[in-house]
Amino acid sequence: MVFNLEHIVASHSKAAKENLTVKQATDTIKLVLNGFTDTLKKEG
């Protein structure tokens, strides 16, 4: 899956609907992307 700016903006819009702060939404996105990165590094 490729993440681009549209995905991030959509995530922030959804976060607003779910009463999350932009920081909470950003932290969640970073957590997911870091998980993908770690998995790719381990599995090559």
N, CA, C and O atoms as a GROMACS GRO file, in nm:
protein
  176
    1MET      N    1   0.084  -0.118   0.000
    1MET     CA    2   0.000   0.000   0.000
    1MET      C    3   0.088   0.124   0.000
    1MET      O    4   0.185   0.132   0.076
    2VAL      N    5   0.056   0.218  -0.083
    2VAL     CA    6   0.131   0.342  -0.092
    2VAL      C    7   0.052   0.452  -0.023
    2VAL      O    8  -0.066   0.474  -0.054
    3PHE      N    9   0.117   0.522   0.069
    3PHE     CA   10   0.053   0.634   0.137
    3PHE      C   11   0.100   0.762   0.071
    3PHE      O   12   0.219   0.780   0.044
    4ASN      N   13   0.007   0.850   0.047
    4ASN     CA   14   0.043   0.980  -0.007
    4ASN      C   15  -0.030   1.088   0.071
    4ASN      O   16  -0.100   1.058   0.169
    5LEU      N   17  -0.015   1.210   0.030
    5LEU     CA   18  -0.074   1.322   0.101
    5LEU      C   19  -0.225   1.308   0.112
    5LEU      O   20  -0.283   1.345   0.214
    6GLU      N   21  -0.291   1.256   0.010
    6GLU     CA   22  -0.436   1.238   0.013
    6GLU      C   23  -0.478   1.146   0.128
    6GLU      O   24  -0.576   1.174   0.197
    7HIS      N   25  -0.404   1.038   0.149
    7HIS     CA   26  -0.434   0.946   0.258
    7HIS      C   27  -0.421   1.015   0.394
    7HIS      O   28  -0.504   0.997   0.482
    8ILE      N   29  -0.315   1.095   0.408
    8ILE     CA   30  -0.292   1.163   0.534
    8ILE      C   31  -0.401   1.266   0.560
    8ILE      O   32  -0.451   1.276   0.672
    9VAL      N   33  -0.438   1.342   0.458
    9VAL     CA   34  -0.545   1.442   0.473
    9VAL      C   35  -0.677   1.372   0.507
    9VAL      O   36  -0.752   1.420   0.593
   10ALA      N   37  -0.706   1.262   0.441
   10ALA     CA   38  -0.829   1.188   0.469
   10ALA      C   39  -0.828   1.135   0.612
   10ALA      O   40  -0.931   1.135   0.679
   11SER      N   41  -0.713   1.091   0.658
   11SER     CA   42  -0.701   1.041   0.795
   11SER      C   43  -0.727   1.154   0.895
   11SER      O   44  -0.792   1.132   0.997
   12HIS      N   45  -0.676   1.272   0.865
   12HIS     CA   46  -0.699   1.386   0.954
   12HIS      C   47  -0.846   1.426   0.953
   12HIS      O   48  -0.900   1.464   1.057
   13SER      N   49  -0.910   1.417   0.838
   13SER     CA   50  -1.053   1.450   0.831
   13SER      C   51  -1.134   1.350   0.913
   13SER      O   52  -1.225   1.389   0.986
   14LYS      N   53  -1.100   1.223   0.901
   14LYS     CA   54  -1.169   1.120   0.979
   14LYS      C   55  -1.142   1.142   1.128
   14LYS      O   56  -1.232   1.124   1.210
   15ALA      N   57  -1.021   1.180   1.162
   15ALA     CA   58  -0.986   1.205   1.302
   15ALA      C   59  -1.074   1.316   1.359
   15ALA      O   60  -1.118   1.308   1.474
   16ALA      N   61  -1.098   1.419   1.280
   16ALA     CA   62  -1.182   1.529   1.326
   16ALA      C   63  -1.322   1.479   1.358
   16ALA      O   64  -1.384   1.522   1.455
   17LYS      N   65  -1.372   1.390   1.275
   17LYS     CA   66  -1.505   1.333   1.298
   17LYS      C   67  -1.508   1.245   1.423
   17LYS      O   68  -1.612   1.232   1.488
   18GLU      N   69  -1.394   1.185   1.456
   18GLU     CA   70  -1.385   1.095   1.571
   18GLU      C   71  -1.340   1.168   1.697
   18GLU      O   72  -1.310   1.105   1.798
   19ASN      N   73  -1.334   1.300   1.690
   19ASN     CA   74  -1.291   1.384   1.802
   19ASN      C   75  -1.148   1.358   1.846
   19ASN      O   76  -1.117   1.365   1.965
   20LEU      N   77  -1.060   1.327   1.753
   20LEU     CA   78  -0.918   1.315   1.782
   20LEU      C   79  -0.850   1.447   1.746
   20LEU      O   80  -0.896   1.519   1.657
   21THR      N   81  -0.743   1.478   1.815
   21THR     CA   82  -0.667   1.597   1.779
   21THR      C   83  -0.581   1.564   1.656
   21THR      O   84  -0.561   1.448   1.623
   22VAL      N   85  -0.532   1.668   1.591
   22VAL     CA   86  -0.443   1.646   1.476
   22VAL      C   87  -0.318   1.572   1.523
   22VAL      O   88  -0.267   1.485   1.452
   23LYS      N   89  -0.269   1.606   1.642
   23LYS     CA   90  -0.151   1.537   1.694
   23LYS      C   91  -0.178   1.389   1.714
   23LYS      O   92  -0.095   1.305   1.680
   24GLN      N   93  -0.294   1.355   1.769
   24GLN     CA   94  -0.328   1.213   1.788
   24GLN      C   95  -0.337   1.142   1.654
   24GLN      O   96  -0.288   1.030   1.640
   25ALA      N   97  -0.398   1.206   1.556
   25ALA     CA   98  -0.408   1.146   1.423
   25ALA      C   99  -0.271   1.129   1.360
   25ALA      O  100  -0.241   1.024   1.303
   26THR      N  101  -0.187   1.231   1.372
   26THR     CA  102  -0.052   1.225   1.317
   26THR      C  103   0.030   1.116   1.386
   26THR      O  104   0.101   1.041   1.319
   27ASP      N  105   0.020   1.108   1.518
   27ASP     CA  106   0.092   1.004   1.592
   27ASP      C  107   0.048   0.864   1.550
   27ASP      O  108   0.130   0.773   1.539
   28THR      N  109  -0.082   0.848   1.526
   28THR     CA  110  -0.134   0.718   1.481
   28THR      C  111  -0.079   0.683   1.344
   28THR      O  112  -0.038   0.569   1.320
   29ILE      N  113  -0.078   0.779   1.253
   29ILE     CA  114  -0.025   0.755   1.118
   29ILE      C  115   0.122   0.719   1.126
   29ILE      O  116   0.167   0.625   1.060
   30LYS      N  117   0.198   0.792   1.208
   30LYS     CA  118   0.341   0.762   1.224
   30LYS      C  119   0.362   0.622   1.280
   30LYS      O  120   0.452   0.551   1.236
   31LEU      N  121   0.280   0.584   1.376
   31LEU     CA  122   0.291   0.452   1.436
   31LEU      C  123   0.271   0.343   1.331
   31LEU      O  124   0.347   0.246   1.326
   32VAL      N  125   0.169   0.360   1.249
   32VAL     CA  126   0.140   0.262   1.144
   32VAL      C  127   0.254   0.258   1.042
   32VAL      O  128   0.301   0.150   1.006
   33LEU      N  129   0.298   0.373   0.996
   33LEU     CA  130   0.405   0.378   0.896
   33LEU      C  131   0.535   0.322   0.952
   33LEU      O  132   0.609   0.253   0.881
   34ASN      N  133   0.566   0.351   1.080
   34ASN     CA  134   0.686   0.294   1.142
   34ASN      C  135   0.676   0.143   1.152
   34ASN      O  136   0.776   0.073   1.136
   35GLY      N  137   0.558   0.092   1.179
   35GLY     CA  138   0.537  -0.052   1.184
   35GLY      C  139   0.563  -0.116   1.049
   35GLY      O  140   0.627  -0.221   1.040
   36PHE      N  141   0.513  -0.053   0.943
   36PHE     CA  142   0.539  -0.104   0.808
   36PHE      C  143   0.688  -0.102   0.778
   36PHE      O  144   0.742  -0.197   0.722
   37THR      N  145   0.754   0.008   0.814
   37THR     CA  146   0.898   0.021   0.788
   37THR      C  147   0.976  -0.086   0.862
   37THR      O  148   1.065  -0.149   0.804
   38ASP      N  149   0.945  -0.106   0.990
   38ASP     CA  150   1.015  -0.208   1.068
   38ASP      C  151   0.995  -0.347   1.009
   38ASP      O  152   1.090  -0.426   1.002
   39THR      N  153   0.874  -0.378   0.967
   39THR     CA  154   0.845  -0.508   0.908
   39THR      C  155   0.923  -0.527   0.778
   39THR      O  156   0.979  -0.634   0.754
   40LEU      N  157   0.927  -0.424   0.695
   40LEU     CA  158   1.002  -0.434   0.570
   40LEU      C  159   1.151  -0.453   0.595
   40LEU      O  160   1.217  -0.528   0.523
   41LYS      N  161   1.204  -0.387   0.697
   41LYS     CA  162   1.346  -0.401   0.729
   41LYS      C  163   1.376  -0.544   0.775
   41LYS      O  164   1.479  -0.601   0.739
   42LYS      N  165   1.285  -0.602   0.856
   42LYS     CA  166   1.308  -0.736   0.909
   42LYS      C  167   1.290  -0.842   0.802
   42LYS      O  168   1.366  -0.939   0.797
   43GLU      N  169   1.188  -0.825   0.716
   43GLU     CA  170   1.155  -0.928   0.618
   43GLU      C  171   1.219  -0.902   0.482
   43GLU      O  172   1.213  -0.986   0.392
   44GLY      N  173   1.279  -0.786   0.467
   44GLY     CA  174   1.356  -0.750   0.350
   44GLY      C  175   1.285  -0.737   0.225
   44GLY      O  176   1.346  -0.707   0.122
   0.00000   0.00000   0.00000
